């Protein structure tokens, strides 16, 4: 396979060799993880005695981690660029012969940004959940699971070793299973949780095999050891490691072909969707690829595979978002697509690593804003998720509308909003690398503008289509205040690019940004992207805004619409390629076991039983019979001896 990208050649990664030891406030990295982990322990073990104040404890622990993270970030800012990688050795974890793994935390510019995003957005989601889950009798358990989720994600991004990453990786998988299926009394929620768990296990196999191959190849799984030796390893080995890591990233970040779990995961409470999509689980794959830049830089084929998967996924998710009537599933398809943009940037190598993280952060702001906004809409409409039952909500829910609108303008890339700065940079880098990749990124921007405008029109504009007895109303302040904060971040997130701050900040981890020559000036690319977005908005206004929205989905639709509503047949593809062959294989093995293995064992025992039955007949209890048998035996022995000597 010929590499698609020129950036994959040459190895521009920054080796992570012997970072300094953490001291002072930077030595509090363990506390960032310990606080939500302790909260989860108290809430899940403490029982009903913690019901009255459990939600407050759960929120306070994550807020505490955020404050510690801010202090650490300020301390790291005060250091020189080359001195912004520190480690903290907590204890010896594994010690087998020459293989030593310590519980080591790595705090550097990359993990610092993730720490602030996870705890900052996570704390706002916790605050929102106080109101959203106010009447749920299992609210304390819910906050315990949220704390566990945050602690696992923090472990994932602060670990200094791939085994430590895997520990957090599996913790995130467990927490997502518990939260997606939180309302397990609903069969659909229980099924969605199992689906997410099983599909992620497929990706986890890739992750675990990659770690094993690292150990076999380098004798270590620490970032420092692997990055230092990566350039000396065979290209085929690095390609295998890179592809296995990509498989793991596809599972956690819902990238094709392991994307089918994400839309079903909307069965969990809406704050869970916000946490999964904005600050934790689906960002893990982007983090893994970016953190492993020293692997992908030495594996051009694997790096190309990242770009191919990303391009397919960003269009796949966008197409799905165009046909869904469930507001949360539109946003889920959007997340799939936006994560595709991040993976695309990460696959572009030094030209895109920093922009992948930049878009990850801005996406965390506006996607959390919109998911929590969707929850606010549901809260005001009796938990209805069908946009065909909305309409004209902008007047009934003004705060929700205005804050959601900020997220909408950010995600479509309206000039000046955060998504404009982050996504446009990815499109520019893609066009500079490869025209086909750039075209895919550009097309995705137009489709994003279409389905997000469709969502806005069906939800907040047009005529009232409310269900009988539904009286939409604004959510309480405990829910709207986080929306206001996230809306402000959705508008202002682009400031991270001012003066090239975020690219300079990440240079110690991923190296300087490589600027490749564009076929036209940057301003022309920006104008082109803006034009494509405007076309997407205009098409949505013409097709949706000027037409009456039916209260039920029409039965006669085009093949493309039917495919998009069926998630582009992702489940059917999995059924045909994986589930059905797997089921047939298991049935075959059961048949071989039952008729082959069991047949041999049971046949042997039957033969022995038959022989014993025959022999048992000779045991009649008469002495004369036994004497005759002894005589006959003696005669046979004598005749045999005579025959031998003869």
N, C-alpha and C positions, 0 to 999 in steps of 0.2 A: 504493500500500500504506500503510495507516494504522499508524503506530508503535504497538507494544504497550506500551511502557514510558514512564511519565511522566519517569523519570530521564534519558531521552535528550534532554529539552528543556532548553535554557538554557545548556549548555556550562559545566560545572564543572571542566574539566581545568585542570591547573597548567602554564602554558607553561614550557618548558625553554629559557631564553634566557641565553646566555653564562655557563655555569657557570665556577667558578673553576678555575685551573690546579692540577694535582696536584703536591704537593711532599712531601719526607720519605718516610715509609713508604708514603704514598698514591701515590707515584710508582713503586711496584713492581708496578703492575697488569700491565705487560708481562711480568714474570717469571712471573706466575701462568699465563699462556698458554705462555710459552717453555719452562718445565720439562717438561710432558708432551709438547710438540711435539718438543723435543730428544730425549726418551726414545723417541718413536716413530721418529725419524730414525735413532738409534743402533741400535735393535732391528731395524728393517726393512732397513737398509743394511749393518749390521755383519756380517750373515750368521751362520754357525754358530759362529763364535768367541765369540759372546755367549750361546750356549745355556745355559751353566752358571749364569750370573748375570743373565740378561735379565729374568726374572720379578721379581727383587729390585730391579733398576733401575727397571722399570716401576712398581712399587709405590712406590718412594722418590720418584719425580718427582711423583706425584699427592699423596702425603703432604706433600711440600715445598710444593706449591701451596696445600694446606690451611693449613699453618702461616703462610705469607705472607698468606693470606686472613684468618686470625684476627687477625694483627697489623694489617692494614688496617682490619678491622671495629672493633677497639678504638680505632684512631685516629679513625675516623669518628664513633664514639660520643662522643668528646671534643669534637665540634664542635656549634655551635648548629644547630637544625633547618633554618634557612634557608641554612646554609653546608655542606650535606651533598651537594652535587653538584659533582664535580671532573672535569676532563678531562685527558688526557695525549696530546699530539700527538707521534707517533712519527716520521712522515715524510710527505711529499707523495706520495699514491698516484696520483691522476689529475689531470692539468692540461691541459684542452682549452678554450682561449678563456676565457670567464667561468666555466666549470664547473670548480670546484676541489673535489677530494675528498682529505682527508687521512686517513691511518691514525690515527684518533683513538679512544681508549678513554674510556669514560664510567663512572665509579665513583660510584654513588649508593645510597640505601637499597635500591632494588629489585635492582640488580645485585649488591650486597653479599650479600643473602640467597641469591641464586642461586649465587654463587661458593662460599659455604660449603656449600650443599647438594650441588652438583656434586662438589666436591673432597672433602668429608667422607664422604658416602655412597660416592662413587667410590673413595676410598682403602680403605674397608672391603670393597668388592666386589673390589678388587685383592688384598687380603690373603686373602679367601675363595678367590679363583681360584688362589692358590698351591697350595692343597690339592686343589681340584676338578679342576684341569688337570694335576696332578702327573705323570700317566702319559701325557699327550699329547705325542707327539714334536714337535709344532709349537707347543709352549707359548710359546716366545720370540716367535714371530710373533703369537700371540694377544694377548700383553701389548702388543706394538707397536700392534696395532689398537685395543686398549683405550685406550692413551695418545693415539692420534690422535682417537678419539671424544671423550675428555674435552677435549682442546685445542680441537677444533672447537666444542664446546658452550660453552666459556669465551669463545671469540671471539664467538660469537653473542650472549651476554648482556652482554659488556663493550664491544661496539662502540658508538660514538657516532653512527653513520650507518647508514642502511638498507642501503647497499651493503656496509658491514662486516658487518651482520647477515646479509646474503645470502651472504657469503663463508663464515661459520660455518655457515649454513643448509645450503649445499651440502656442506661438509665433513662435517657430521653425516650427511647422506644417503649419502655415499661410505662412511664408516666403518660405518654400519649395514648396508650392502650386503656389505661384507667380513666382518662379524661374523655376520650371520644365515646367510650361506653358508659359514661357516668350515669346516664339515665337508662340503665340496663333493662328496666322493665319494658322498654320499647324494643321489640325484636330487631328493628332496623338499626338502632344504636349498637346493640350487641353484635350484630353482623358486621357493622362498619368497623368496630374496634378489632374484631378478629381479622378482618380483611387487611387493615392497616398493619397489624402485628405480623401477619404471615408474609405480606409482600416485603415489608422491611427486613424480615429475616433473610430473604433472598439477597438483598443488598448487603446485609451484615456478613453473609458468607464471603462475599468478595472482599470486604474490609478485613475480616479475620485471616483470609488466605494471603492478602497483601502483607499483613504484619508478620505472618509466618515466613514468607519469602524474604522480607527484610532481615529477619533474624538469621536465616540460613545464609544470606548473601553478605551481610555486614557484621553479623555477630552482635548486633544491638538494634533496639527499636527506638532509641532516643533521637529526637530531632537533630541534635548537634552531631551525633555519630553518623546518622544516615546522610545528612546534608554534606558533611565533610568528605564522605567516601563515594557519594553518588556519581561523581564524574569519572571514577575509575571502574565502575561496574559495566558489564556488557549491555549494549543497547537493548538486546532482546529481553534481558532481565528487567531493565528499567521499564520497558514497554509493558511487560506482564504486570509489574507492580502498579504502573499507572492505570492500566485498564481495570484492574481489580479495585483500585481506589475509586475509579469512576463508577463502577458498579455499586459500590457502597454509597457514593454520593447520589446516584440516581434514586436509590431507595429512600433516603432521608429527605431529599429535596424534590421528590415527585417528578423526576425527569423521565422521559420515554426511554426504556419500555416499562419502568416501574412506577408509573404515574397514576394508576387506576384507583389507588386508595384515597387520594386527596379529596375528591369531591364527596365521597361517602363520609369522610371525616367530619362533614358539616353537621352530622347528627349530634355531636356533642354540644354543650352550652356555648353560646356565642363568644364569651370571653376566652374559651379554649381555642376557638378558631382564630381569634385575634392573636393569642399567644403563639400558637403553632405557626401562623403565617407571617407574623411580623418580627418576632424576636427570638424564636427558638428553633424548632425542629427543621423546618424547610431551609433555614439558612445554614444548617450544619454542613451540607454538601459543598456549598460555595466556600465556606471556611476551610474545609478539608483540601479542596483543590488549590486554593490560594496558599494555605500554609505549606502544602507539599510542592511548591513551585520548583524546588531543587530536584524533584523527581520528574515532573513533567517537562522541565527544561532539557532533560537528558533523554526524553522519550517522545520524539516528534510525532510518532504514529498515535500514541495515547493522547497527546495534546490536540491533534487533529480530530480524534474521536470526541473529545470534549466539545469542540466547536460544532461538529455535526449533530451530536445529541442536543446541544443547546438550540441550534437553529430549528430543528424539528419540533422541539418542545415549546419554544416561544410562539410558534405559529399554531401548534396543536392546542395549547391552552387558550389562545386568542379566539380560535374558531369555535371552541366549546362555549366560551363566554358569550358569543353572539346569539345563541339559541336558547339559553336557559331562562326560565321564568322565576326560579328560586333565587332570591337576591344573594343569599350566601354562596350558592354554587356559581353564580356569575363572578363573584369576588374570588372564589377558589380557582376557577379557570384563569382568572387574571393573575393570581399568585403563581400558578404553574408557568404562565407566560413570562412574568417579570423575573422569576428565578432563572428562566431560560436566558434572559438578557445578561444576568449576572454570570452565569456559567459561560456564556459566550465571551464575555470580557475576560474572565479568568483563563479561558482557553486560548486567548490571543497572546498570552505570555506577558512580557514586560510592557507591551503596549496597552494592556488592559487590566492588570491586577488591581491597581489602585482604583480604577473606575468601577470594577466589580464590587469592591467594598463600599465605595461612595454610593452606588445605586442601592446596595443592600441597606445602608443606613437610611437613606431618604425613603426607600420603600417601607422600611420598618415604621417610619413616621406616618406616611399617608395610608398604608394598608391597615395599621392598627386603628387609625382614625376612622376608616370606612367600615371595617368590621364592627367596631363598637357602635358606629352610627347605624349600621344595619340592625344591631341588637336593640338600639334605641327605637328604631322604627317598629321592630317586632314587639317591643315592650308596649308601645302605644297602640298597637293594632291587634292585641290578643294573640301574640306569638305566631301570626300569619307570616309566612315567608314568600308567598306568591305575589309577585309584582303586579299581576293582573288584578289583584284586589286592592291596589294602592291608588295612586293618583291624587294630585292636589294636596300633598302632605306638607308642602312648604309653609303654608299658613298655619296649619294645626301644630306643626313641630318646627318652629323657626330656628331654634338653636341647632337642632339636629341637621336641618337643611343647610344652614350656613357653614357649619363645620364640615359636613359631608362634601359640600361643594368645594371646599379648599382641597380636600383629598382628591376629588375628581379632577380639578384643574392641575394638580401636581402629577397625577398618574398619566394623564394624556400628554403632559409636557407643554402646558401653556407657558408662554414666555414669562420668566421671572420666578416661577414656582420651582420647588426643589427637583421634581422629576425632569423638568426642562434641562437643568444643568447636568444631571447624572446620566439620563438616558441618551441625551444628544452626544455626550462624550463616547458612549459605547458605540453608537451608530457611526460616528466619525472614525473611531479606531477600526471598526469592521470594514468600512469602505476602503480605508487605506490599506488593509491587509488583503482583501479579496472582494471583488465586486459582487459575486454571488452571495457571500455572507452578508455584505452590506445591504444588498437588495432585500434579503430576508429580514434583517433588522428594521429596515425602512418600512417594509410592508406590515410588519408587526405593529409599528407605531400607528399606522392608519387604522388597522383593525381594532387596536386598543381604544382609539378615539371613538370608533363606531359603537362598540358594545358598552363602553362606559357612558356614553351619551344616551344610549337606549335605556340604560338603567336609571339615569337621572330623570329622563322624560317620563318613564313608566311609574316612577316612585313619587316624584315631587311635583310634576306638572300634569296638565291635562284635566280631564273630568274625574270626579270622585267615583271610585268603583268599590267602595268599602263594603264589607260584608254586613248584613243586617245585624244591628245591635252593637256594632263596633264604633267607638267614638275616639278617634286618635287624639292623643294628648302628649305634651312634652314630658320627657323623662325627668326624674328628680335630679337635684343639683349634684349629688354624689356620682351620677352618671354623666352629666353634661360637662362638669368641670374638666375631667380627663379629655373629653372631646375637644374642648377649647384649647387645651395645652397641645394636643396632638395636631390640631388644625394649624396652630401657630408654627409648629415645627415643620408641617407640610409646606408652609409658605417659605419659611426662612432656612430650611435645610441646605439650600444651595450655597450658603455662606462658607461652607467647608471648602469650597473650591477657590475662594478668594485668595489671590496671591499664590495659587498652587499649594495651599496649606496641606490638603489631605495627601497629595502626591509626595510632598516632601516628608510628611509625617511617616508614611509607610515605606519610604526608601530603605531604611535599615533592615526591613523584612523582605521586601520583594524587589529591591533595586530601583533605580531611577526609571521613569517612564520613557519608553522609546517612542519617539515621534516619527512616524513614517510619512512620506510625502503624499499629500492628497491630490487627486486629479484637478481639483478646483479649490479656490479659497474657502476657508472655514465658514465664512459668512454665507456662502452659497449653499453649503451643506445644511447649515442652520435654517436657512430660508426654505430649502427643499423639505426638510423634516416638518417644519411648521405648516407648509402647504399640504403635505400628506395628512397631517393631523386635522387640518381644517376640512379637507375633503371627507375624512371619516366622520367628523361631526356633522357636516352638511348632509351626508347620505342618511345618517341616523335621524336627523330632523325631518327629512323628506319622507322616509319610510315609516317612522314611528310617530314623530311629533305631529304630523298632519293627517294621521289616520286614527280611526277609533280603535282602541285596544280592546279586543274581545275578552270577556271574563273567563273564558275557558280556552284552552289551546285548540286550534283547529286540527281536525283529523287529516285533512288533505294538505300535505306539505311536500316540498321538494325533497329529493333524495339527499341533498346537501344538508338541509335543515334537519331531516330525520337522523342523519349520521351524527350531526353535532349534538342533538338532544340525547343520543345514545353514547355520548362521550367518545365519538369517533370509533365506536365498537371496541374500546379498550378491553372491556370485560370479555367480549366474544373472542378477541385475539388471544387473551390469556387462557381462556377456556380451551381453544383449539390447539394452541402451541404448548401449553404447560399442563393445565389441569387435566384435560382428557387423556393425553399420553401418560401423565403421571398416574392417573387412576387405573388406566389399562395395565401399566407396569406393575402396580401394586397387586391388582387382581391376578396377573400372571404369576407373580411371586407367591401369592397365597395358594394358587393352584399347584405350583411346583412343590410348595411346602406340604400341602395336604396330601397330594397323591404321590409325590416323590419321596421326600424325606420321611414324612409320617408313614407312607406305605412301606418303606424299607424297614423302619423300626417296628411298626406294628406287624408286618409280615414275618419278621424274624421271631418276634415274641409268639406269634400264632403257630409257627413251625415248632418251636420248643414246646408249646402247650400241647400240640397234637402228639408229638413224640412222647411226652410225659403221660398222656392219656393211654397210649399203647403200652408203655412200660408199666403203668399202674395196674393194668389188667393182669399182669403176671404176678403181682403181689397179692396172692389169694390167701395167705396164712397157713397153707398145708406144708408140713415138713417134707413129705415125700416129693412134693413138686420142687422144693428148693434143692433136695438131694439129687433129683433127676437133672436139674439145671446144672449143678456142680459137675456131675458125671459127664454130661454132654460137653461142658466146657473143657473138661480135662481131656476128653477124647479128641476134641478139635485141636487143642494145643499139641498133643502127641502126634497127631497126623501131620500137623504143620511142620513140626521138627523133623519128622521122617522125610517129608517131602523136600525139606531144605537140604538135609544131609545126603539124600539120594542123588 
